[in-house]
């Protein structure tokens, strides 16, 4: 009953402040204030205030048990051993020469298969097409490529 009274009082006070703000012709601020003023009643009506109280009580109880019960400390020890075992297995799994999972599967599957030439898994170029040739660098720093431009300029007399 006290929770209802506190939530309604907070909302009423907030709505009163929102009305005073609107009276001063600051409508945007008044609407924001009204939005925040309706939160306590909405939280109570949805049961989130009670839920928050229960969570707070449970957290406090757990913290008291953490301090005063040795079995809680033993539980933390068990969790630490579990994490250590998991970490050790992760490192041990990575000790097989740095191969990935895909490479390990391929090695296990290809134990009786014939050897494949390197690069055979790449698709070949379509027939009739040749890869583009790279331009060769010359001793003059690539200025020989401008020979046709020089010829045109000479014909124009430039």
KEFIKE-82404 format. One record per residue (C-alpha): residue number from 1; residue in three letters; x negated, y negated, z. Coordinates in steps of 0.2 Angstrom, whole numbers, plus 5000, padded with zeros to 4 digits. Layout:
KEFIKE-82404
[rec NUM; ALA; [X; Y; Z]]
...
END
This chain:
KEFIKE-82404
[rec 1; UNK; [5000; 5000; 5000]]
[rec 2; UNK; [4986; 4988; 5004]]
[rec 3; UNK; [4978; 4992; 4987]]
[rec 4; UNK; [4994; 4986; 4978]]
[rec 5; UNK; [4995; 4970; 4988]]
[rec 6; UNK; [4977; 4966; 4985]]
[rec 7; UNK; [4979; 4969; 4966]]
[rec 8; UNK; [4995; 4959; 4964]]
[rec 9; UNK; [4987; 4945; 4974]]
[rec 10; UNK; [4972; 4944; 4963]]
[rec 11; UNK; [4982; 4944; 4948]]
[rec 12; UNK; [4994; 4930; 4954]]
[rec 13; UNK; [4979; 4919; 4959]]
[rec 14; UNK; [4972; 4922; 4942]]
[rec 15; UNK; [4988; 4918; 4933]]
[rec 16; UNK; [4990; 4902; 4944]]
[rec 17; UNK; [4973; 4896; 4938]]
[rec 18; UNK; [4977; 4900; 4920]]
[rec 19; UNK; [4993; 4890; 4921]]
[rec 20; UNK; [4983; 4875; 4929]]
[rec 21; UNK; [4970; 4877; 4914]]
[rec 22; UNK; [4984; 4877; 4902]]
[rec 23; UNK; [4992; 4861; 4910]]
[rec 24; UNK; [4975; 4853; 4906]]
[rec 25; UNK; [4977; 4857; 4888]]
[rec 26; UNK; [4963; 4870; 4888]]
[rec 27; UNK; [4973; 4884; 4880]]
[rec 28; UNK; [4959; 4895; 4874]]
[rec 29; UNK; [4952; 4895; 4892]]
[rec 30; UNK; [4969; 4898; 4899]]
[rec 31; UNK; [4972; 4913; 4889]]
[rec 32; UNK; [4955; 4921; 4893]]
[rec 33; UNK; [4959; 4918; 4912]]
[rec 34; UNK; [4976; 4926; 4910]]
[rec 35; UNK; [4968; 4941; 4902]]
[rec 36; UNK; [4956; 4943; 4916]]
[rec 37; UNK; [4970; 4940; 4929]]
[rec 38; UNK; [4980; 4954; 4922]]
[rec 39; UNK; [4966; 4967; 4925]]
[rec 40; UNK; [4968; 4971; 4943]]
[rec 41; UNK; [4987; 4975; 4941]]
[rec 42; UNK; [4983; 4985; 4925]]
[rec 43; UNK; [4969; 4995; 4934]]
[rec 44; UNK; [4980; 4999; 4949]]
[rec 45; UNK; [4995; 5004; 4937]]
[rec 46; UNK; [4984; 5016; 4927]]
[rec 47; UNK; [4976; 5024; 4943]]
[rec 48; UNK; [4958; 5019; 4939]]
[rec 49; UNK; [4957; 5009; 4956]]
[rec 50; UNK; [4961; 5026; 4965]]
[rec 51; UNK; [4949; 5035; 4954]]
[rec 52; UNK; [4935; 5023; 4957]]
[rec 53; UNK; [4938; 5025; 4976]]
[rec 54; UNK; [4937; 5044; 4974]]
[rec 55; UNK; [4921; 5043; 4964]]
[rec 56; UNK; [4913; 5031; 4977]]
[rec 57; UNK; [4918; 5042; 4991]]
[rec 58; UNK; [4911; 5058; 4982]]
[rec 59; UNK; [4895; 5048; 4978]]
[rec 60; UNK; [4893; 5043; 4996]]
[rec 61; UNK; [4896; 5061; 5002]]
[rec 62; UNK; [4883; 5068; 4990]]
[rec 63; UNK; [4870; 5055; 4996]]
[rec 64; UNK; [4873; 5060; 5014]]
[rec 65; UNK; [4871; 5078; 5010]]
[rec 66; UNK; [4855; 5074; 5000]]
[rec 67; UNK; [4847; 5067; 5015]]
[rec 68; UNK; [4853; 5079; 5028]]
[rec 69; UNK; [4855; 5096; 5020]]
[rec 70; UNK; [4839; 5106; 5015]]
[rec 71; UNK; [4849; 5116; 5003]]
[rec 72; UNK; [4851; 5101; 4992]]
[rec 73; UNK; [4832; 5099; 4992]]
[rec 74; UNK; [4830; 5118; 4987]]
[rec 75; UNK; [4843; 5115; 4973]]
[rec 76; UNK; [4832; 5101; 4966]]
[rec 77; UNK; [4817; 5113; 4967]]
[rec 78; UNK; [4827; 5126; 4957]]
[rec 79; UNK; [4831; 5112; 4944]]
[rec 80; UNK; [4812; 5107; 4943]]
[rec 81; UNK; [4807; 5125; 4940]]
[rec 82; UNK; [4820; 5127; 4927]]
[rec 83; UNK; [4814; 5111; 4918]]
[rec 84; UNK; [4796; 5117; 4919]]
[rec 85; UNK; [4800; 5134; 4912]]
[rec 86; UNK; [4809; 5126; 4897]]
[rec 87; UNK; [4795; 5115; 4894]]
[rec 88; UNK; [4782; 5129; 4894]]
[rec 89; UNK; [4793; 5139; 4882]]
[rec 90; UNK; [4794; 5124; 4870]]
[rec 91; UNK; [4775; 5122; 4870]]
[rec 92; UNK; [4772; 5141; 4868]]
[rec 93; UNK; [4783; 5141; 4853]]
[rec 94; UNK; [4773; 5127; 4845]]
[rec 95; UNK; [4757; 5137; 4848]]
[rec 96; UNK; [4758; 5147; 4832]]
[rec 97; UNK; [4746; 5137; 4821]]
[rec 98; UNK; [4757; 5122; 4819]]
[rec 99; UNK; [4768; 5130; 4806]]
[rec 100; UNK; [4786; 5124; 4805]]
[rec 101; UNK; [4801; 5135; 4807]]
[rec 102; UNK; [4804; 5136; 4788]]
[rec 103; UNK; [4786; 5141; 4785]]
[rec 104; UNK; [4787; 5155; 4799]]
[rec 105; UNK; [4803; 5162; 4790]]
[rec 106; UNK; [4795; 5161; 4773]]
[rec 107; UNK; [4780; 5171; 4780]]
[rec 108; UNK; [4791; 5184; 4789]]
[rec 109; UNK; [4802; 5186; 4773]]
[rec 110; UNK; [4787; 5187; 4761]]
[rec 111; UNK; [4778; 5200; 4770]]
[rec 112; UNK; [4781; 5213; 4756]]
[rec 113; UNK; [4784; 5200; 4742]]
[rec 114; UNK; [4772; 5196; 4728]]
[rec 115; UNK; [4761; 5180; 4730]]
[rec 116; UNK; [4768; 5165; 4722]]
[rec 117; UNK; [4757; 5152; 4713]]
[rec 118; UNK; [4755; 5135; 4722]]
[rec 119; UNK; [4767; 5122; 4715]]
[rec 120; UNK; [4779; 5136; 4708]]
[rec 121; UNK; [4793; 5129; 4718]]
[rec 122; UNK; [4793; 5112; 4709]]
[rec 123; UNK; [4804; 5111; 4694]]
[rec 124; UNK; [4794; 5110; 4677]]
[rec 125; UNK; [4796; 5095; 4665]]
[rec 126; UNK; [4809; 5098; 4651]]
[rec 127; UNK; [4803; 5104; 4635]]
[rec 128; UNK; [4797; 5091; 4623]]
[rec 129; UNK; [4794; 5078; 4636]]
[rec 130; UNK; [4776; 5074; 4641]]
[rec 131; UNK; [4772; 5065; 4657]]
[rec 132; UNK; [4768; 5046; 4655]]
[rec 133; UNK; [4749; 5043; 4653]]
[rec 134; UNK; [4741; 5031; 4665]]
[rec 135; UNK; [4732; 5016; 4657]]
[rec 136; UNK; [4713; 5018; 4658]]
[rec 137; UNK; [4703; 5005; 4667]]
[rec 138; UNK; [4689; 4998; 4656]]
[rec 139; UNK; [4673; 4989; 4661]]
[rec 140; UNK; [4679; 4972; 4657]]
[rec 141; UNK; [4692; 4973; 4671]]
[rec 142; UNK; [4707; 4977; 4659]]
[rec 143; UNK; [4706; 4962; 4648]]
[rec 144; UNK; [4705; 4972; 4632]]
[rec 145; UNK; [4723; 4975; 4634]]
[rec 146; UNK; [4725; 4957; 4628]]
[rec 147; UNK; [4717; 4959; 4611]]
[rec 148; UNK; [4733; 4958; 4602]]
[rec 149; UNK; [4737; 4942; 4611]]
[rec 150; UNK; [4720; 4935; 4606]]
[rec 151; UNK; [4724; 4940; 4588]]
[rec 152; UNK; [4740; 4931; 4587]]
[rec 153; UNK; [4732; 4915; 4595]]
[rec 154; UNK; [4718; 4915; 4582]]
[rec 155; UNK; [4731; 4917; 4568]]
[rec 156; UNK; [4740; 4901; 4574]]
[rec 157; UNK; [4724; 4892; 4576]]
[rec 158; UNK; [4725; 4890; 4595]]
END
